Structures are given as C-alpha cells and as structure tokens.
Amino acid sequence: MPITQDAISTALDLPWVRSQFPSFAEKVNGHPAAYLDGPGGTQVPQRVIDAISDYLKHSNANTNGAYATSDRTNQTIAAARSAMADFFGCDADEVVFGFNMTSLTYAMSRALGRELGPGDEIVLTLLDHDANFAPWQALEERGATVRPVAINQGDCTLDMNDLARQINSHTRLVAVGYASNAVGTINNVKEVVRLAHAAGALAYIDAVHYAPHGPVDVRALDCDFLVCSSYKFFGPHMGALYGKREHLKRLHPYKVRANTNESPNRWEWGTLNHEGIAGITACVEYIADIGRRLKPSVPTRRAAILTAYEEIVRYERSLCERLIHGLREFPGLKLYGISDPERFDHRCPTIAVRIQGHSPLELATKLGERGFFTWDGNYYALNLTEQLDVEKDGGFLRIGLFHYNTVEEVDRLLGALREIVAS
Ligand SMILES: Cc1ncc(COP(=O)(O)O)c(C=O)c1O
C-alpha cells in the first residue's frame, strides 16, 4: 500500500521548507511548476540568492589585499571552507573549491597521472557518470590500463564480485560513484574503499548525486578523495572536493607559480567564484537549519546536518515508494534500478523509466507543458545507457524527487502521465 499523505508529511516542516525556495511560485501554462529535475541541479533557497548578491554588494574583491572588501573576501572563503568541512566531516584545509566536479576531477587525474605509467591499473565502473570515467580513462595516454567494472543489469547495481576481481596488486586507483544519477543506485562505497586500500590503491568517490540525499562522512568511509557539486544540494553552480591532507600535500598539481604551495591553495588556481563560495555557506546552513528545526538542541552544525539527513532520507524514501507504487500500474512501463521497497536503503529517489510507445523526450516534453520538470536522455551516464541498450532510443525518462517535493506533486505527476499515455 502507498503511504498516506499524513504519514509522509509529519516530521519535516514542509511548509517551511517550501517557503525557502522562491522558484516554487513559478507556473507553466497555468500549472504550478513541479521541480523533478533536481538530479540535473536543485533549486536554491532565498538565503543562497541573498548570500551571493550580498557578497557582490558588500565584499566584492580579490583575495589578500590590504583593505576591507578583500579582507571580507578572505573571510567569506574561510567560512565556506569550514561549512564544507562540516558537510564532509573533515578539516577545513582538506576542502578544495573548483568550477564543478568535472574540472576538479580532471585536475586530480592530471596530478595523479604524473605518478602513473605502463603496468599501472585504474578501476572504473560502468554505472558512473562520465565525469568519473573519462578523466581517468585519459590516463591511458600515459600507458595506464583501465579496468571497467560491470553492472548487474537486472537491478542496475554494481557487480561487487567483478569489482573485487578487477582490483589487484597493479591497481593504483579505484574511482566509483556514491550513487547513480541515472537509476538511483547507492553503491557500497565503504566496501569499495576497503577493497581499494587492501590492494594499496587510492579510492576516489563521486558523491555528486548522493550528497543531496544522504549524509557524507569521509572519515567513516576512509576514502582518499570525495567530490561533489553544490548546485546539486541547493547551492550555486560550483564543485567542492575533499582530499586527505597527506595526498593534497604530497601530490603535484599543475599550477601557476603565484599559487602558494600551501594546501588547499595549491589546488585552487586563478580567482575563485567568490560569490558562489558565499552561496555555499548559505546552502550548508540551509541543510543545518532543517536539522536545527527538527532538534533545537543539536550541539554543532555537523550534528545539525546529520539530523537533517536522517529525516530527508526517511521522507524521500516514502515519496519514492509512493511514486514507484504508482508507476507499477502503468502498462508497458519498465523501471530501471532497484524496485523492491525492502531494498530502498540502496537507492536514491531518482527514478528512470521507459514507457512502451512513448520516447523519453516525448514524455518529458508533454510533462514539461503541464509544469512537471523531468529529464530525458543519458545524463552523461553514457556507459550505463549503452549497456542497457537504451542509448539509441533516447535513454530514460528521469524523475528526481527531493525533500522539497510533496506527495501532492507525486500524485499529480502520476495523473499527468496517465493522461499523456492515454491520449
Ligand atoms: C553523478 C554525477 N557525477 C558527476 C557529475 C558532473 O558534475 P559537474 O556538473 O559538477 O561537473 C554529475 C552531473 O550531473 C553527476 O550527476
């Protein structure tokens, strides 16, 4: 049975959550906009917009000058580093800011690649976004060998036996996604890190898709690197990387001489997006405030973030169950990924489907006309759509649920889909 509206809406203060996002007032052809496109980028609360504009009004300058706005800029960056340290569960000097996840990963692959050559192996997965594949595959130019890990096609999970087989004494790096941005699978990254370390390899985690849906704890994972993008967790279009201090200090980035050798400055080249960085603090504070509202006695921002995610996970799971339950009634619909509610701990509420007789583009377009924002295509999870043989037919229709979505939106979406399929 699907969960009732009351059971779903209790713990999270949804009216407050929804009131934070000005874009929710948007309408399309008279229909209220339903943002189910969050895997491509979430909406932002007003405080993020304010932080960006306040920075530009009151602090706009370059760093390290002997005057007030430059000083404020230094403080803005330090505050965001501390916010992201609370988000990752690490120290502030282990946080590197960048343009986005892809460019941060290319930076890391170039630096790590300086140490690789013929005989060295890199383990990648066919479930991953191409941004955690192509930058490492590029190291084949240096003679390194890529070993791709297969997926279980039935439920779009990672084949952990294959992963264990691919890792050996030549493995230098294992790069794996925390969660699939196409089909929602959450990987057992802790086990991947353990296997990588047992072989003496580094573990690089792409947490871009996971970060808005679950708590990140880099110390508990013991990963060497973990990267995410703030525009996927209610912030500005930027990326942030966690690196173990020892690696950030030891590896050799390609950098301009003016960048100091201090970490993380040695990894942050040129002038950063200061206004975006101001927005990052605000989006982390937004998540922490969800936790503070749930439990006013939380002692630290980190504890508030973890409290927020406990409820976000529970609520999103209920929404996901309701959506999948409704989708199962559609004749000719194929759901890709984990569909058994007993196993929903292993998936995000990111749903990929195809409906016989309708291309994903047609469905997304018709939904878009009715105010439902969804995606069609491969979302750069190109190896996956090729494996599943849907690349040639337009990929999937992807419906992405977030803690700011409602039961009412899920039900309206199912109604709209029924109408589209029947017409
Ligand atoms: C799982 C995953 N990894 C990596 C990326 C690339 O992130 P960015 O746009 O920050 O480079 C995305 C973007 O959609 C993603 O979903």
The ligand as a Gaussian input file, in Angstrom:
#p B3LYP/6-31G(d) Opt

LIG

0 1
 C       26.843000      11.583000     -10.523000
 C       27.423000      12.789000     -11.180000
 N       28.746000      12.918000     -11.256000
 C       29.335000      13.979000     -11.847000
 C       28.578000      14.979000     -12.416000
 C       29.270000      16.143000     -13.037000
 O       29.174000      17.230000     -12.166000
 P       29.569000      18.709000     -12.602000
 O       28.459000      19.229000     -13.446000
 O       29.688000      19.435000     -11.292000
 O       30.850000      18.641000     -13.326000
 C       27.191000      14.890000     -12.372000
 C       26.350000      15.918000     -13.021000
 O       25.225000      15.696000     -13.341000
 C       26.595000      13.778000     -11.734000
 O       25.275000      13.645000     -11.649000

